[in-house]
Amino acid sequence: MSVFQVVQIIWAICAFLSIVFILLHSPKGDGLGGIGGQSQMFTSTKSAENALNRITWGLGISFITLTVVLSAGWIS
């Protein structure tokens, strides 16, 4: 197994985990709750949401970095 194939596997895992963690985020839209002023009740962010944001950003940055590395042909 070459280095290129290992990087491709890591890239695919980053893509899959990015999708999973993005879907785990809570929805930010108010929906119908914004009409009656109910949206102001839940404005504080929890530590779980912060950790989820950090993981999602890390996966996104690593996915984009690996995309550039793989498409530029820097690994042979």
Distance bins in CASP14 RR format, pairs under 12 A and 6 or more apart:
PFRMAT RR
TARGET T0000
AUTHOR 0000-0000-0000
RMODE 2
METHOD distances of the structure
MODEL  1
1 7 0 0 0 0 0 1 0 0 0 0 0
1 8 0 0 0 0 0 1 0 0 0 0 0
1 9 0 0 0 0 1 0 0 0 0 0 0
2 8 0 0 0 0 1 0 0 0 0 0 0
2 9 0 0 0 0 0 1 0 0 0 0 0
2 75 0 0 0 0 1 0 0 0 0 0 0
2 76 0 0 0 0 1 0 0 0 0 0 0
3 9 0 0 0 0 0 1 0 0 0 0 0
3 10 0 0 0 0 0 1 0 0 0 0 0
3 69 0 0 0 0 0 1 0 0 0 0 0
3 70 0 0 0 0 0 1 0 0 0 0 0
3 73 0 0 0 0 0 1 0 0 0 0 0
3 74 0 0 0 0 0 1 0 0 0 0 0
3 75 1 0 1 0 0 0 0 0 0 0 0
3 76 0 0 0 0 1 0 0 0 0 0 0
4 10 0 0 0 0 0 1 0 0 0 0 0
4 11 0 0 0 0 0 1 0 0 0 0 0
4 66 0 0 0 0 0 1 0 0 0 0 0
4 69 0 0 0 0 1 0 0 0 0 0 0
4 70 1 0 0 1 0 0 0 0 0 0 0
4 73 0 0 0 0 1 0 0 0 0 0 0
4 74 0 0 0 0 1 0 0 0 0 0 0
4 75 1 0 1 0 0 0 0 0 0 0 0
4 76 1 0 0 1 0 0 0 0 0 0 0
5 11 0 0 0 0 0 1 0 0 0 0 0
5 12 0 0 0 0 0 1 0 0 0 0 0
5 70 0 0 0 0 0 1 0 0 0 0 0
5 75 0 0 0 0 1 0 0 0 0 0 0
5 76 0 0 0 0 0 1 0 0 0 0 0
6 12 0 0 0 0 0 1 0 0 0 0 0
6 13 0 0 0 0 0 1 0 0 0 0 0
6 66 0 0 0 0 0 1 0 0 0 0 0
6 69 0 0 0 0 0 1 0 0 0 0 0
6 70 0 0 0 0 0 1 0 0 0 0 0
6 75 0 0 0 0 1 0 0 0 0 0 0
7 13 0 0 0 0 0 1 0 0 0 0 0
7 14 0 0 0 0 0 1 0 0 0 0 0
7 62 0 0 0 0 0 1 0 0 0 0 0
7 63 0 0 0 0 0 1 0 0 0 0 0
7 65 0 0 0 0 0 1 0 0 0 0 0
7 66 1 0 0 1 0 0 0 0 0 0 0
7 67 0 0 0 0 0 1 0 0 0 0 0
7 68 0 0 0 0 0 1 0 0 0 0 0
7 69 1 0 0 1 0 0 0 0 0 0 0
7 70 1 0 0 1 0 0 0 0 0 0 0
7 71 0 0 0 0 0 1 0 0 0 0 0
7 72 0 0 0 0 0 1 0 0 0 0 0
7 73 0 0 0 0 0 1 0 0 0 0 0
7 74 0 0 0 0 1 0 0 0 0 0 0
7 75 1 0 1 0 0 0 0 0 0 0 0
7 76 0 0 0 0 0 1 0 0 0 0 0
8 14 0 0 0 0 0 1 0 0 0 0 0
8 15 0 0 0 0 0 1 0 0 0 0 0
8 66 0 0 0 0 1 0 0 0 0 0 0
8 67 0 0 0 0 0 1 0 0 0 0 0
8 69 0 0 0 0 0 1 0 0 0 0 0
8 70 1 0 0 1 0 0 0 0 0 0 0
8 71 0 0 0 0 0 1 0 0 0 0 0
8 73 0 0 0 0 0 1 0 0 0 0 0
8 75 0 0 0 0 1 0 0 0 0 0 0
9 15 0 0 0 0 0 1 0 0 0 0 0
9 16 0 0 0 0 0 1 0 0 0 0 0
9 66 0 0 0 0 0 1 0 0 0 0 0
9 70 0 0 0 0 0 1 0 0 0 0 0
10 16 0 0 0 0 0 1 0 0 0 0 0
10 17 0 0 0 0 0 1 0 0 0 0 0
10 59 0 0 0 0 0 1 0 0 0 0 0
10 62 0 0 0 0 1 0 0 0 0 0 0
10 63 0 0 0 0 1 0 0 0 0 0 0
10 65 0 0 0 0 0 1 0 0 0 0 0
10 66 1 0 0 1 0 0 0 0 0 0 0
10 67 0 0 0 0 0 1 0 0 0 0 0
10 69 0 0 0 0 0 1 0 0 0 0 0
10 70 0 0 0 0 0 1 0 0 0 0 0
10 75 0 0 0 0 0 1 0 0 0 0 0
11 17 0 0 0 0 0 1 0 0 0 0 0
11 18 0 0 0 0 0 1 0 0 0 0 0
11 59 0 0 0 0 0 1 0 0 0 0 0
11 60 0 0 0 0 0 1 0 0 0 0 0
11 62 0 0 0 0 1 0 0 0 0 0 0
11 63 1 0 0 1 0 0 0 0 0 0 0
11 64 0 0 0 0 0 1 0 0 0 0 0
11 65 0 0 0 0 1 0 0 0 0 0 0
11 66 1 0 1 0 0 0 0 0 0 0 0
11 67 1 0 0 1 0 0 0 0 0 0 0
11 68 0 0 0 0 0 1 0 0 0 0 0
11 69 0 0 0 0 1 0 0 0 0 0 0
11 70 1 0 0 1 0 0 0 0 0 0 0
11 71 0 0 0 0 0 1 0 0 0 0 0
11 75 0 0 0 0 0 1 0 0 0 0 0
12 18 0 0 0 0 0 1 0 0 0 0 0
12 19 0 0 0 0 0 1 0 0 0 0 0
12 63 0 0 0 0 1 0 0 0 0 0 0
12 66 0 0 0 0 1 0 0 0 0 0 0
12 67 0 0 0 0 0 1 0 0 0 0 0
12 70 0 0 0 0 0 1 0 0 0 0 0
13 19 0 0 0 0 0 1 0 0 0 0 0
13 20 0 0 0 0 0 1 0 0 0 0 0
13 59 0 0 0 0 1 0 0 0 0 0 0
13 62 0 0 0 0 1 0 0 0 0 0 0
13 63 0 0 0 0 1 0 0 0 0 0 0
13 66 0 0 0 0 1 0 0 0 0 0 0
14 20 0 0 0 0 0 1 0 0 0 0 0
14 21 0 0 0 0 0 1 0 0 0 0 0
14 55 0 0 0 0 0 1 0 0 0 0 0
14 56 0 0 0 0 0 1 0 0 0 0 0
14 58 0 0 0 0 1 0 0 0 0 0 0
14 59 1 0 1 0 0 0 0 0 0 0 0
14 60 1 0 0 1 0 0 0 0 0 0 0
14 61 0 0 0 0 1 0 0 0 0 0 0
14 62 1 0 1 0 0 0 0 0 0 0 0
14 63 1 0 1 0 0 0 0 0 0 0 0
14 64 0 0 0 0 1 0 0 0 0 0 0
14 65 0 0 0 0 1 0 0 0 0 0 0
14 66 1 0 0 1 0 0 0 0 0 0 0
14 67 0 0 0 0 1 0 0 0 0 0 0
14 69 0 0 0 0 0 1 0 0 0 0 0
14 70 0 0 0 0 0 1 0 0 0 0 0
15 21 0 0 0 0 0 1 0 0 0 0 0
15 22 0 0 0 0 0 1 0 0 0 0 0
15 59 0 0 0 0 1 0 0 0 0 0 0
15 60 0 0 0 0 1 0 0 0 0 0 0
15 62 0 0 0 0 0 1 0 0 0 0 0
15 63 1 0 1 0 0 0 0 0 0 0 0
15 64 0 0 0 0 0 1 0 0 0 0 0
15 66 0 0 0 0 1 0 0 0 0 0 0
15 67 0 0 0 0 1 0 0 0 0 0 0
15 70 0 0 0 0 0 1 0 0 0 0 0
16 22 0 0 0 0 0 1 0 0 0 0 0
16 23 0 0 0 0 0 1 0 0 0 0 0
16 59 0 0 0 0 1 0 0 0 0 0 0
16 63 0 0 0 0 0 1 0 0 0 0 0
17 23 0 0 0 0 0 1 0 0 0 0 0
17 24 0 0 0 0 0 1 0 0 0 0 0
17 52 0 0 0 0 0 1 0 0 0 0 0
17 55 0 0 0 0 1 0 0 0 0 0 0
17 56 0 0 0 0 1 0 0 0 0 0 0
17 58 0 0 0 0 1 0 0 0 0 0 0
17 59 1 0 1 0 0 0 0 0 0 0 0
17 60 0 0 0 0 1 0 0 0 0 0 0
17 62 0 0 0 0 1 0 0 0 0 0 0
17 63 0 0 0 0 1 0 0 0 0 0 0
18 24 0 0 0 0 0 1 0 0 0 0 0
18 25 0 0 0 0 0 1 0 0 0 0 0
18 52 0 0 0 0 0 1 0 0 0 0 0
18 55 0 0 0 0 1 0 0 0 0 0 0
18 56 1 0 0 1 0 0 0 0 0 0 0
18 57 0 0 0 0 1 0 0 0 0 0 0
18 58 0 0 0 0 1 0 0 0 0 0 0
18 59 1 0 1 0 0 0 0 0 0 0 0
18 60 1 0 1 0 0 0 0 0 0 0 0
18 61 0 0 0 0 0 1 0 0 0 0 0
18 62 0 0 0 0 1 0 0 0 0 0 0
18 63 1 0 1 0 0 0 0 0 0 0 0
18 64 0 0 0 0 0 1 0 0 0 0 0
18 66 0 0 0 0 0 1 0 0 0 0 0
18 67 0 0 0 0 0 1 0 0 0 0 0
19 25 0 0 0 0 0 1 0 0 0 0 0
19 56 0 0 0 0 0 1 0 0 0 0 0
19 59 0 0 0 0 1 0 0 0 0 0 0
19 60 0 0 0 0 0 1 0 0 0 0 0
19 63 0 0 0 0 0 1 0 0 0 0 0
20 52 0 0 0 0 0 1 0 0 0 0 0
20 55 0 0 0 0 1 0 0 0 0 0 0
20 56 0 0 0 0 1 0 0 0 0 0 0
20 59 0 0 0 0 1 0 0 0 0 0 0
21 48 0 0 0 0 0 1 0 0 0 0 0
21 49 0 0 0 0 0 1 0 0 0 0 0
21 51 0 0 0 0 0 1 0 0 0 0 0
21 52 1 0 0 1 0 0 0 0 0 0 0
21 53 0 0 0 0 1 0 0 0 0 0 0
21 54 0 0 0 0 0 1 0 0 0 0 0
21 55 1 0 1 0 0 0 0 0 0 0 0
21 56 1 0 1 0 0 0 0 0 0 0 0
21 57 0 0 0 0 1 0 0 0 0 0 0
21 58 0 0 0 0 1 0 0 0 0 0 0
21 59 1 0 0 1 0 0 0 0 0 0 0
21 60 0 0 0 0 1 0 0 0 0 0 0
21 63 0 0 0 0 0 1 0 0 0 0 0
22 52 0 0 0 0 1 0 0 0 0 0 0
22 53 0 0 0 0 0 1 0 0 0 0 0
22 55 0 0 0 0 0 1 0 0 0 0 0
22 56 1 0 0 1 0 0 0 0 0 0 0
22 57 0 0 0 0 0 1 0 0 0 0 0
22 59 0 0 0 0 1 0 0 0 0 0 0
22 60 0 0 0 0 1 0 0 0 0 0 0
22 63 0 0 0 0 0 1 0 0 0 0 0
23 52 0 0 0 0 0 1 0 0 0 0 0
23 56 0 0 0 0 0 1 0 0 0 0 0
24 48 0 0 0 0 1 0 0 0 0 0 0
24 49 0 0 0 0 1 0 0 0 0 0 0
24 51 0 0 0 0 0 1 0 0 0 0 0
24 52 1 0 0 1 0 0 0 0 0 0 0
24 53 0 0 0 0 0 1 0 0 0 0 0
24 55 0 0 0 0 1 0 0 0 0 0 0
24 56 0 0 0 0 1 0 0 0 0 0 0
24 59 0 0 0 0 0 1 0 0 0 0 0
25 45 0 0 0 0 0 1 0 0 0 0 0
25 48 0 0 0 0 0 1 0 0 0 0 0
25 49 1 0 0 1 0 0 0 0 0 0 0
25 50 0 0 0 0 0 1 0 0 0 0 0
25 51 0 0 0 0 0 1 0 0 0 0 0
25 52 1 0 0 1 0 0 0 0 0 0 0
25 53 1 0 0 1 0 0 0 0 0 0 0
25 55 0 0 0 0 0 1 0 0 0 0 0
25 56 1 0 0 1 0 0 0 0 0 0 0
25 57 0 0 0 0 0 1 0 0 0 0 0
26 42 0 0 0 0 1 0 0 0 0 0 0
26 45 0 0 0 0 1 0 0 0 0 0 0
26 46 0 0 0 0 1 0 0 0 0 0 0
26 48 0 0 0 0 1 0 0 0 0 0 0
26 49 1 0 0 1 0 0 0 0 0 0 0
26 52 0 0 0 0 1 0 0 0 0 0 0
26 53 0 0 0 0 0 1 0 0 0 0 0
27 33 0 0 0 0 0 1 0 0 0 0 0
27 39 0 0 0 0 0 1 0 0 0 0 0
27 42 0 0 0 0 0 1 0 0 0 0 0
27 49 0 0 0 0 0 1 0 0 0 0 0
28 39 0 0 0 0 0 1 0 0 0 0 0
28 42 0 0 0 0 0 1 0 0 0 0 0
28 43 0 0 0 0 0 1 0 0 0 0 0
28 45 0 0 0 0 0 1 0 0 0 0 0
28 49 0 0 0 0 0 1 0 0 0 0 0
28 53 0 0 0 0 0 1 0 0 0 0 0
29 38 0 0 0 0 0 1 0 0 0 0 0
29 39 0 0 0 0 1 0 0 0 0 0 0
29 42 0 0 0 0 0 1 0 0 0 0 0
30 36 0 0 0 0 1 0 0 0 0 0 0
30 37 0 0 0 0 1 0 0 0 0 0 0
30 38 1 0 0 1 0 0 0 0 0 0 0
30 39 1 0 1 0 0 0 0 0 0 0 0
30 40 0 0 0 0 1 0 0 0 0 0 0
30 41 0 0 0 0 0 1 0 0 0 0 0
30 42 0 0 0 0 1 0 0 0 0 0 0
30 43 0 0 0 0 0 1 0 0 0 0 0
31 37 0 0 0 0 0 1 0 0 0 0 0
31 38 0 0 0 0 1 0 0 0 0 0 0
31 39 0 0 0 0 1 0 0 0 0 0 0
32 38 0 0 0 0 1 0 0 0 0 0 0
32 39 0 0 0 0 1 0 0 0 0 0 0
33 39 1 0 1 0 0 0 0 0 0 0 0
33 40 0 0 0 0 0 1 0 0 0 0 0
33 41 0 0 0 0 1 0 0 0 0 0 0
33 42 0 0 0 0 0 1 0 0 0 0 0
34 40 0 0 0 0 1 0 0 0 0 0 0
34 41 0 0 0 0 0 1 0 0 0 0 0
34 42 0 0 0 0 0 1 0 0 0 0 0
34 43 0 0 0 0 0 1 0 0 0 0 0
37 43 0 0 0 0 0 1 0 0 0 0 0
42 49 0 0 0 0 0 1 0 0 0 0 0
43 49 0 0 0 0 0 1 0 0 0 0 0
44 50 0 0 0 0 0 1 0 0 0 0 0
45 51 0 0 0 0 0 1 0 0 0 0 0
45 52 0 0 0 0 0 1 0 0 0 0 0
45 53 0 0 0 0 1 0 0 0 0 0 0
45 54 0 0 0 0 0 1 0 0 0 0 0
46 52 0 0 0 0 1 0 0 0 0 0 0
46 53 0 0 0 0 0 1 0 0 0 0 0
47 53 0 0 0 0 0 1 0 0 0 0 0
47 54 0 0 0 0 0 1 0 0 0 0 0
48 54 0 0 0 0 0 1 0 0 0 0 0
48 55 0 0 0 0 0 1 0 0 0 0 0
49 55 0 0 0 0 0 1 0 0 0 0 0
49 56 0 0 0 0 0 1 0 0 0 0 0
50 56 0 0 0 0 0 1 0 0 0 0 0
50 57 0 0 0 0 0 1 0 0 0 0 0
51 57 0 0 0 0 0 1 0 0 0 0 0
51 58 0 0 0 0 0 1 0 0 0 0 0
52 58 0 0 0 0 0 1 0 0 0 0 0
52 59 0 0 0 0 0 1 0 0 0 0 0
53 59 0 0 0 0 0 1 0 0 0 0 0
53 60 0 0 0 0 0 1 0 0 0 0 0
54 60 0 0 0 0 0 1 0 0 0 0 0
54 61 0 0 0 0 0 1 0 0 0 0 0
55 61 0 0 0 0 0 1 0 0 0 0 0
55 62 0 0 0 0 0 1 0 0 0 0 0
56 62 0 0 0 0 0 1 0 0 0 0 0
56 63 0 0 0 0 0 1 0 0 0 0 0
57 63 0 0 0 0 0 1 0 0 0 0 0
57 64 0 0 0 0 0 1 0 0 0 0 0
58 64 0 0 0 0 1 0 0 0 0 0 0
58 65 0 0 0 0 1 0 0 0 0 0 0
58 66 0 0 0 0 0 1 0 0 0 0 0
59 65 0 0 0 0 0 1 0 0 0 0 0
59 66 0 0 0 0 0 1 0 0 0 0 0
60 66 0 0 0 0 1 0 0 0 0 0 0
60 67 0 0 0 0 1 0 0 0 0 0 0
61 67 0 0 0 0 0 1 0 0 0 0 0
61 68 0 0 0 0 0 1 0 0 0 0 0
62 68 0 0 0 0 0 1 0 0 0 0 0
62 69 0 0 0 0 0 1 0 0 0 0 0
63 69 0 0 0 0 0 1 0 0 0 0 0
63 70 0 0 0 0 0 1 0 0 0 0 0
64 70 0 0 0 0 0 1 0 0 0 0 0
64 71 0 0 0 0 0 1 0 0 0 0 0
65 71 0 0 0 0 0 1 0 0 0 0 0
65 72 0 0 0 0 0 1 0 0 0 0 0
65 74 0 0 0 0 0 1 0 0 0 0 0
66 72 0 0 0 0 0 1 0 0 0 0 0
66 73 0 0 0 0 0 1 0 0 0 0 0
66 74 0 0 0 0 0 1 0 0 0 0 0
66 75 0 0 0 0 1 0 0 0 0 0 0
67 73 0 0 0 0 0 1 0 0 0 0 0
67 74 0 0 0 0 0 1 0 0 0 0 0
68 74 0 0 0 0 1 0 0 0 0 0 0
68 75 0 0 0 0 0 1 0 0 0 0 0
69 75 1 0 0 1 0 0 0 0 0 0 0
69 76 0 0 0 0 0 1 0 0 0 0 0
70 76 0 0 0 0 0 1 0 0 0 0 0
END
